Amino acid sequence: MDVSTYLWFLSLCTCLVHGKPTLRKERVHHEPELSRQPHEDNQSYQYDHEAFLGKEEATTFDQLTPEESKARLGKIVDRIDSNVDGYITTDELKAWIKRVQKRYVYENVAKVWSDYDLNKDNKISWDEFKQATYGYYLANPEEFEDATDQFNFKKMLPRDERRFKAADLNGDLAAEREEFTAFLHPEEFEQMQEIVVLETLEDIDKNGDGHVDEDEYIADMFAHEDGGPEPDWVRTERDQFSDFRDLNKDGKMDLEEIRHWILPQDYDHAQAEARHLVYESDTDKDQMLTKEEILENWNMFVGSQATNYGEDLTRNHDEL
């Protein structure tokens, strides 16, 4: 990402927050629905197909014979078996379902990977990212005399470094694909929740007291530019702040209250679906699935609705 692109991105973020007086910023991160279909125990298995394979890619298998479907499903099973022990556990199935539902994230990372992996070692070091993103700014600070630009770069560089180190699980300052995905999309990864909460606080806490008061909370979603009355939804949000955001009723939100707000403990759909698939296909009732058990119940996993994983499996990439 060159400097002009990065500045455009920063200016876009600013416009999104302050450009329109009644614009609402969505801070809350909910788990996505696994399927648009009802979860019914019948022979259509539409919910299961979309959950297991991705609802945006659930058409390709309509054109396949049962034999082709089973063959492609077998290859998918091999990839789900992360420890290669021949058994698919509920946790492995849950991880696969979550990954499938976040496919757009991995596709996004794949598109920008080569822009940052400057030495082509299939890793992105902090120095590579810093050079690609901030190199021009660091080499030519005199060209950034505008106070806003200068402030943004000074603020974003240490913030990006902190987030990069949080995503770098092995601490070698070189992000592999999964680590870099967590860096670019921290809201999608459980281990990055602390960073997501902290960055939200820093974005909204304009007076720097380490808390978010009601006015800061409202200002994050509503710019009162004309001095007129607040829209009804803003008054509703003020009630939400006092009734549901400020849990200890001290007039402000701390980090834990911000976490409760933006990372609600939703029902874990992926966990429930993984348990359902194991229960329905576990012939010997050992609470694990073999490839044979999955293939015997192949219509539940793929049936006539699936994805273009068959096409994906012929490519030389590892996004999924």
Buried (B, 14 or more C-beta within 10 A) or exposed (E): BEBEEBBEEBEEEEEEBEEEBEEEEEBEBEBBEBBEBEBEEEEBBBBBBBBBBBBEBBEBBEEBEEEEBBBBBBEBBEBBBEEEEEBBBBEBBBBBBBBBBBBEBBEBBBEBBEBBBBEEEEBBBBEBBBBBBBBBBEEEEEEBEEEEBEEBBEEBBEBBBEBBBBBBEEEEBBBBBBBBBBBBBBBBBEEBBEBBBBBBBEBBBEEEEEBBBBEBBBBBBBBBEEEEEBBEEBEEBBEBBEEEBBEEEEEBBBBEBBBBBBBEEEEEBBBBBBBBBBEBBBEEEEEBBBBEBBBBBBBBBBBBBBBBBBEBEEEEEEBB
